[in-house]
């Protein structure tokens, strides 16, 4: 199977007024063709969001 999504050492920072939120710290991900990926995030409003 071929790889359709791949990332190595992914980082994501959110810069606020006086501090930094380190949302992702060195994420490695590989998704091959035919595999399923589900992502669950929690929004600041308190309502969860699911994406499949």
N, C-alpha and C positions, 0 to 999 in steps of 0.2 A: 504494500500500500504506500501511497505517497503522503508526505506531510503537507497539511493545508494551513496550519498555524504553528509557528515556532518562535519562541523568544528566550533569550538568555540574560540573566542578571538585570531584569527590568526593575526600575525604581520610579516611584511617583511621589512627589512632594507637593504639599499645599502650603503656601506661604501666607500666614495671617499677619496681623499687625506686629505682634511681639514674639511670635513663635512659629515653628514649622511642624506640620503634621506629616509624618513619614507613612504614607498610605500603603506603599508597596516597597519591600526591602529585599531586593535580589531574587525576584520570582523567575523560575525556569518553567516553561510550559511547552509541550509538544502535543499536537492533536493530529492524528492521522485520518485519512479519508475513511469514512464509514463509522468513525467514533462519534460519541455524543459528548457535548460540553454543556454544563449548566453553571450559571453564575448567580450567586445570591448576594445582594448588597442591602445594607440598612441605610435608609435615607435619614437626614437630620430631622425631618418632620415626624419621624416615628412610624412611618408606614413602610413596610418592607416591599422590595421590588424583586421579582424573580424573572430571569430571562433564560430561556432554554433554546 
